[in-house]
Amino acid sequence: MNGTSAQEAVLRGVMDRWKSAVDAHEPQQVASNFTEDAVFQGLRPYTVGRQGVTEYYDSQPLGLTADYRVLEVRELAEDALLGYLHVDFSFTDRPAIKANLGVVVRRTDDRWRIAHYQVSKLD
């Protein structure tokens, strides 16, 4: 994996907050980890902004959990990182969905947030 341990720690900090909110089925908390103008592509057509992220995660079934593994992290700029991850989305009543996830995280005034999120489902 490229990137420094400090860059990976930043990415993990953002993704740990995301995972915690997904696992707890707290859609507004999930959305708070995104920038206000984030481009978000889950497994349905894309949306822009926190409201779309909130609606997407609100529509997910209770019991959804996300386990991720960082594959790559790269610095794009002083205040932006690219992350590439493997994610298993698990459910209580059906098989897990295995996916790759590309994110761009940006440092905002108060913390790092996801500015771009795109999932690719693996067969």
BELLINNOR-V898558 format. One record per helix or strand. SS is the DSSP state (H for helix, E for strand). FROM is the first residue (numbers start at 1). LEN is the number of residues. If there is no record, write none. Layout:
SS/FROM/LEN
SS/FROM/LEN
This chain:
H/5/19
H/27/5
E/34/8
E/47/2
H/50/9
E/65/13
E/80/11
E/97/11
E/112/10
